[in-house]
């Protein structure tokens, strides 16, 4: 399965015309994240379908590759380019598949569309703690993940319960990381939502890449409807019970 998924990544890089030198750079950046079991699960379209035609992992890798292309075009320094790619690799590591879910319905304010960036930041910092040791780098990554959907809002972690699917993981994080996640989610707060973009160039570039991939390159009519309704007739329900 790992070899098959490696082939898929190489196909994505060929799709976006990445040369051999740049392929090597991207691989060096993403491989430690890619090989983690939870990421490998998300390469499985039967478990984590993204809209109706690709796996979640395929979408994440596509975002990472396109983030690199934008960063290169803007002559972003190497260390910032790496960070932008890492944000892309983390941005959609939410807890459960969301399409056709049979879980108890949540209020819109705590729906997948609004809370999944929070879940992704929590899972990333839980599964990949080495990327969050440096305070400044942790702040940039967390802020980029939480605000990657801009101009779509994200749920603010305020006094109204968020009903996260990975709340237990959040509570186990050290206070430094928890505070970074909370503080980022409160920027630009209006009501119980944050309407702010990432304040760092790395996150802004990744957010731009996500829009291109999600709304231009890899979208379908059914997938677009699923974003709004949570229902997708073209895929089976592979969600686990929650």
N, C-alpha and C positions, 0 to 999 in steps of 0.2 A: 504493500500500500504506500509506503514512504517513497519508493522509487517512482510509482505512478504519479504521486503528487508532485515530485520533483519535475517530472516531465511536463506536468500541467503548468508549473511556474515558468519553465523555459518557453513553453508555447505562448504564455502571456507576454513574456519579454520580447519574443519574436513578433507578436501582434503589434506591439508598440515600437518596433524597430530599434531595440536597444543593442548597441554594439558589444563586442566581446569584452572589452575593457570595462565598460559600464555594467555589464552583466555580473562581472566578478565583484565589483563594488557593492552592487545590490545584494548579491548572495551573501557576502561577508556580513552585511548589515542585518539581513532578515533571518539567516539560517538558525541562530540560537533561539529565536522566537518561533519560527516555523516548526521545528522538530518537537516542541513541547506537546504532550499527549492531548491537552485540551484544544490546541490549535489544530492538530491533526483531525480531531473529531469534527471540527468546523469545515474541513475539506470534504466531508461526506454529504453529498446533496440529499441523501435519504434521511439524514438526521437534521441537517441545517441547510434547508433550501433558502436561497436568497431570491425573493420574488418567485419566479417559476422556471428559470432556465439555467441557473448556476448555483454553486454552493456558496455559503457565506465566506469560506476561505478563499474561493476564487475572487469574490468581490474585494476582500481585504487586500489580497496580493495585487489585484488590478489597481487599487487605490495607491498602494505603496509604489508601484512602478510608475504610475502617472505623476505621483508626488515628486519622484526623482526627476522626471522629465521637466516639470515646471521649475523645480529648484535649479536644475542645470541651466535652463534658459535664462533664469534670473541671476546666474553666477553666484548663487548662495555658497558661502564657505563650506568646506567638507564636513566640519563638525555639526554645523546647522542642518546640512542636507541629511546627515545620518539621523539626527533627532527628528526631523520632519518625517522620514521614512518610518521610524519607530512609532511615532504618533499614528501613522496610517495602519501599522500592524496591530495596534492596540484599540483602535477607535470603535470597533464593533464587536468586541469580545463580551457581549452581553450573556446572560446566564442561560436562557432557554430559547428554543425556536418560538417564534411568535405568530406565524401564520396559521390560521385555522385552529387556534388554541381553544381548548375546552375548559381552561381554568375559570374560576369564578371571575366574572367581569369586574375590572377595576374602574373607578371613576376616571373620566378623561384626564384629569389633572395628574393621575399616576399611571397613565397608559404607556405602553412600550415606546411610542414615538417620543415621549417626553422624558422618560427615565433611563432609556437604554444607554446613553452616554455615561451616566453615573455608574451603572452596573459594569460597563466596560472599564472605567477607570479603577473601580474596586477590584475586578478580576485581574487586570493587568498588574496592579501593584501587589496583589496576593501571589500570583503565579511567577512573576518576574521581578522579585524585589531588588535585584542587583541594579536595575535601571533607575531605581528611585533612591539610591544612597546619597548622591549629590543633591543638595537642596535646590539649587537653581535649575538643574536639569529636570528634577522631579516636578518642579512647579511648571516648567514649560510643557512637559509631556502631559501632565494632568489637565492643564488648561486647554491644550489642543484637543485632547480626547473629549472633554466635557462640552466644548463649544464647536465641535466639528459640524454640527447640523445648521449653524447660522446661515440664513436669517430665521430658520425655524428655532423656536425657543427650547430651553432645557429646564427641567424641574429644579427649582431652588430647594436646597436642603435646609428648610426653615422649621418653624414650630409645627407645621402640618405634616403628619407622617407620610413618608414617600412610598411605603409598601414595596420596597425593593425585593426582588427575588433572591438577592444575595446579601440580605441584611446581616446575617451571621458573619459573613466574611468581613463586612465593613466594621463590625464591632471588634473583630480580632486584629484589625490593623493598628499599628502604633499611632499614637496621638498626632505625631507630626504629619503623617500622610493623611489621616482623617481630616485634620484641620485644613490641609491644602485642598482637598476635595470640596469640603464645605465652603471655604472661602471663594473658590473659583465659581461654584454654583450660585453664589449670592451676588456676583458682579452683575450690574445692570438689572437688578431685581425689580420687577413690577408685579405686584400681587404675589403669587407663588411661583412665578416663572422668571428665568433669566433670559434677557434678550440681547446679550452681549456676544460679540465675536471674540475669538482668541486674541489676547493682547500681544502675542508673540508671532513673529513672521513665520516660524515653523508651523504653527497651528493654522495660520491663515492660508498658507500654501496648501496644506493637507486638505483643508476645508474646500478650497477651490477644486482640487483634484477629485474629491468625493462628488461634487456637483457634476463635473464632467462625466465621470464614470456612471453615476447613478441615474442621471437625467438625460444623457446623450448616448453613451457607448453601450451600456448593458441593461437598458430598460425595455420593458414590454408593456402592452396595454393592461394585461392581467396583473403584472407586477406593480404598475402604477395604481391600479385600483386597490391592490392589497395594502399599499402604503396607507391608504385612507381608511379602508374598512377592516383590515386585519384578516380578511377572507380571500382565499385563492382557490378556485375550483380546479385549477390545473395541477395541483399537488395534493398528495395524500396528507393526512394529519400525522406528522412524525414527532409531535410534541410529547414530551414526557409529562406525566401527571405532576401537578405542582402542589 
